């Protein structure tokens, strides 16, 4: 009798159960596909038209000195280019190690998705022939600009400026959505909003320095979210247990 009671009591004790991955509903992917296609069309138009990019960049360019006054600004570099990036990376690291410690596959996966988003943008940026504004002839440089999907000119410059690499460190926070959607959907969408805010803010800091056009950062956010949605769909389809 005592042994039976003991087993009964033990069964009531809390256990450190692994939080397994879950599958998102098909309608989620259908909605994301629609949104991503619409945004891709819009961003392609903005990138090829270039009017909005040039208008925004013009606010931070000094035609007298033929340069960007904030290009070497120490405070902007510290707060935006370094501190903000390190905070976003630290958030991903905390999610990874805490998730591993708590055997939370959702947090671990979300942290890896954060890294994946930034990695995809980094790879695309490394093979891009688009040069940064401060390298272009129009802004005191020597490189020739060309529209997205346009013919690459011989003197396109150093390139490696599209999409916006720095802003991807902010956008990657959107990956935390996948850790919380099932149990805390509001928190999940909060991380999407936070990632968008951080990505745009960090990207705009680079626009102010002449390091990127605004559309570069929009595309960075697009690629981060696209890669995270696709990767989670594939991983959860394989590993998720219902």
Buried (B, 14 or more C-beta within 10 A) or exposed (E): EEEEEEEEEEEEEEEEEEBBBBBBEEEEBEEBEEEBEEBEEEBBEBBEEBEBBBEBBEEBBEEEEEBBBBBEBEEBBEEBBEEBBEEBBEBBEEBBEEBEEBEBBBBBBBBBBBBBBBBBBBEBBEEBBBBBBBBBEBBBBEBBBBEBEEEEEEEBBEBBBBBBBBBBBBBBBBBBBBBBBBEEEEEBBBBBEBBBEBBBBBBBBBBBBBBBBBBBBBBBBBBBBBBBBBBBBEBBEEEBEE
